[in-house]
């Protein structure tokens, strides 16, 4: 459960295998779900000037995300 005013949920533990379930969590909760591993890879790709786009890996890896 999350607070109704939350803009997103952050999963901070890097020991959780979350990438495969981020889309499902976002659909169930109706808000973005960001994990530590996901955002680390997203930022590394941005720094390498590679557009981080990967279907099924949450809203962060879609065209809707703002680098």
N, C-alpha and C positions, 0 to 999 in steps of 0.2 A: 504494500500500500504506500502511496505517496501523498504528500500534502497537495491539496487542490490548487494552490497558488504556485506550485513548482513549475518552472519553465523547462526543466530537464532533470534527468537522474544521472548521477555520476557513480560508476562502480570503480572504486579506487584500487581494489586488490588485483595485483597482476597474476595471482595464482588461480583465478577463475577463468575457465575457457568460455568466454562470452560472445566472441565474434559471431559464432554460428546462430545465436539466438537474439541478437540485437534487433533485427527487423521484427520478430515476433513480439518482443517486449515493447517496442515502440507502438506497434499496432494495438496491443492489449491496453497499454497505458495512455495512448494518445499524445505522448510527448517524446522528444528525443531521449535516447538512452546512450550515454557515452561511457566507454570503458577506458581504463588506463592504457591497456595495450593498444587499443584502437586509436586513441588520440596520439600516442607516441609514434605509431606508424604513419598516421596522417600528417603529423608535423615533419617527420623525416622526409616524406615524399614532397611536401611543400618546399622544404629547404633545398631539395634536389631539383626543384622546378618541374616536378612531375605532378600532373593533375591527379589527385587521389580519388579515383572513381572505381568502385567495385560494387556491383549489384549484390544485395544480400548482406551487406556489412553495416547497415544502419544509415541514417540520414546524413551523417558526417561524410560518407563516401559517395554522395550523390551531388548533382548539380545544384541542389538547394543549399548546400553548405557554403559558407563564405570563408575563404582563406584569410 
